[in-house]
Amino acid sequence: MELIEGLKNRRSVRKFTDEEVTREQIEEIVDIARFSPSWKNSQSVRYMLIIDKALKDKIAEEGVMGFEWNTTIMKGAPALILVLTVDKRAGYERDGSASTSKGEHWQSFDAGIAAETFCLAAYGKGLGTVILGVYDEEKVREIVGVPESQKISALIPIGMPAEEPEVPKRKEVADLLIVK
Ligand SMILES: Cc1cc2nc3c(=O)[nH]c(=O)nc-3n(C[C@H](O)[C@H](O)[C@H](O)COP(=O)(O)O)c2cc1C
């Protein structure tokens, strides 16, 4: 797939078929996402694949702060990815001191780059994804057993798309680009 075509045509998919997603498919996607840039090449992002339906549905029901919109998306997806980031790597020196005035900012920055690369790679392989930001990090941590030394930076339901969403309205270049 042409890169620019992929960048423009990827959409957030919130409805999926029942077809299962395999570990091998996710390995192929992570094999692409691992080429994402990161702070000093610190590569602090991890991807947790949840294919156990009971566990996925427990996160969907108990881990989204009552936001039923996200419960429905997650329950309808055959698999869920947790984007995890190891603390004190991105934006920090080896002695644990912050490298910049922006503290933990770069950890989330790297997670965002990696999450979108993951979603684009999935799209290139015919799979649909949506990045979810509305969830209760501590509740999901408790349900899944994520260590305290890692943030849960995003959730990404993934599966074969059962919809072709329209492009949500985008701002024009003139609204986005400031030239001085
Ligand atoms: C950080 C982030 C958090 C998001 N959280 C949610 C969410 O909780 N639920 C949801 O349905 N979509 C969520 N989205 C998807 C956005 O709504 C979507 O990307 C946006 O509407 C643009 O649509 P597109 O991805 O199809 O271009 C999130 C996207 C991002 C980047």
The ligand as a Gaussian input file, in Angstrom:
#p B3LYP/6-31G(d) Opt

LIG

0 1
 C       -5.636000       9.809000      22.128000
 C       -6.926000       9.343000      21.471000
 C       -7.980000       8.916000      22.269000
 C       -9.165000       8.473000      21.678000
 N      -10.156000       7.967000      22.486000
 C      -11.253000       7.434000      21.904000
 C      -12.245000       6.816000      22.721000
 O      -12.119000       6.710000      23.936000
 N      -13.348000       6.276000      22.089000
 C      -13.485000       6.343000      20.722000
 O      -14.502000       5.858000      20.223000
 N      -12.563000       6.927000      19.938000
 C      -11.436000       7.460000      20.480000
 N      -10.469000       8.017000      19.692000
 C      -10.620000       8.020000      18.205000
 C      -10.912000       9.426000      17.661000
 O      -12.256000       9.754000      17.964000
 C      -10.654000       9.457000      16.137000
 O       -9.290000       9.248000      15.887000
 C      -11.083000      10.788000      15.510000
 O      -12.469000      10.964000      15.595000
 C      -10.670000      10.878000      14.035000
 O      -11.219000       9.800000      13.302000
 P      -10.286000       8.846000      12.433000
 O       -9.333000       8.152000      13.369000
 O      -11.209000       7.872000      11.757000
 O       -9.550000       9.686000      11.448000
 C       -9.289000       8.489000      20.267000
 C       -8.205000       8.886000      19.464000
 C       -7.041000       9.309000      20.062000
 C       -5.867000       9.700000      19.169000

